[in-house]
Amino acid sequence: MDRTDYKILNLLQEDCRKTLRAIGETVGLTPPAVAERIRKLEEEGVIRSYRIGIDRTRLDCSMTGFIMVAPEPEKYDAFCAFCERAPEITEHYHVIGNYNAVLRFAVKDTNALDTLLAQVKRFGDSRTSVELKTCFDAKELPLP
């Protein structure tokens, strides 16, 4: 990967719907050259998916936050399956520490959060933090 690839990745992180022409104008390449670089980044697994940012305050699930969970080892596979099925869980990270899973959630209200927490607690100890505001979204990748 070179500096141009990093610039393309940063532009796509800002707006994954940005046109090939707009990206090309910014990085000094033709649209076909940009398309080829993006295709290679996808094939190499550097680009895994394209996402959109959602303002959840405008939806019916405006309460968001994080749940740190320490699932019991024998329940971990069932816990992962639960996380995939639960629409309230928007992200699931496997981490190292006192809690080995961090979940990001989005629910309608405290009643929905209470229901979700009761389901999560079946798998092990947990701690919850409710998000007050997002200070910043994804940062640009550092250029080498």
N, C-alpha and C positions, 0 to 999 in steps of 0.2 A: 504494500500500500504506500502511496505517496501523498504529498500534501493536497493534491487535487482530490484524491479519494476522500480524505478527511473533510475537505471543504464540502464535497457533495453530501457526505453523511450529515454534516451540520445543517446544511440547507434542508435536507429531507426531515431532520428532526424538528426544525422550525415549522415546516409545512410539507407533509408527505404528498400533498396534491399539487405541489409546485410543478410547473411544466418543464419539460426537458429543455425547451428554448430558454426559459428564465434561468434555469440552473446553468446552462451553457454560457449565457451572457455573463453570469457572475464569475464563473471559473475559467472562461476563455476557451470553451470547446464547442463543437457543433452538437446539435441535438442527437444525431446518431452516435457520436463519440460518448456523450453522456449516457445514453441508453446502454451502450456496450459496457461501460464501467459499472453501471448499476446492476446489469445482468450478472457480471462476474462477481460483484460483492454479494449478490443473492446466492449464486451457485457455491461460493466459498463459505456460506453460512454467516458472513459478517452481518448482512441484513437478514433478520429472521422473520420480521413481520412489519406491517405498516399499521399505525394506530392513530386514533383521533383523541384530542383532549375534549373532555365533556365537562361542562359546568353543571355539576350535580345539584346546585341550588335551584336550578331551573327545572329540575325533574322531581319526581315523587320519591326520591331516595337521597335527600340532601344531607343526612347525618352520615359522616364518614369518619374513619379512624383506623386504628391498628389493634390487633389482638396478638399478643405474644403467647405461644402455647408450648407446653412441654408434654407432648403426647406420650403415653406409655408405649414402650417399644413394641409390645405385642399388638398394639392397636394402630400402629403407624400407617399401615397399608389402608385400613378402613378409614382412617383420618384423611389421608390423601384423596381417597375416593369421595368422601363427604365434601371436601373442599371443592373438588371439580364439579360436583352436582349442585352445590349451594349457590344460587344466583346472587346472594348478598356478598359473597366473597369474590372480590375483583382481582386479587393477586395473592399468591402463596409463595413465600420464600422459605427455603430450607437453610437454616443458619446454625452457627456454632455458638454456644453460650448457655446460660441458665435455661433459656427457652430455645428449642431447636426449630421452631416454625414462627414466622411472622406473617400474619394475614392482614390484608387491607380489606375493609368492608365498606359497603354503602347500603344504608337502610332508610326507611321512611321516618321512623321516630323511635323513642325510647322503648316502646312496647316491642317493636320489631327487633331492636338490639337485644332486649332481654330474652326473647325467643331464640335468637341466634346464639347468644352466650350459653344458654342452657344446653343447646345442642353441642357446642364446642367443648363444654366442661365434661361431657361423657368420655372424652378422649384423654383428659389429663388437666393439670393445673394451667391456669391462664391469667393474664393481666391485660387490661384494656385501656386504651387511650383514645379519646374522641378528638378528632381534628377540629381546630378552631379556624385555621386558615392555611392556605398553601403559600409559603414564602417564595418559592420558585419551583418551576418544573425542571425537566431535564436540562442539564448544562451542555454546552457545546463540548465536543471531544477536543482534548488538547492536541495541537499539531505537533508532530515529531520534529 
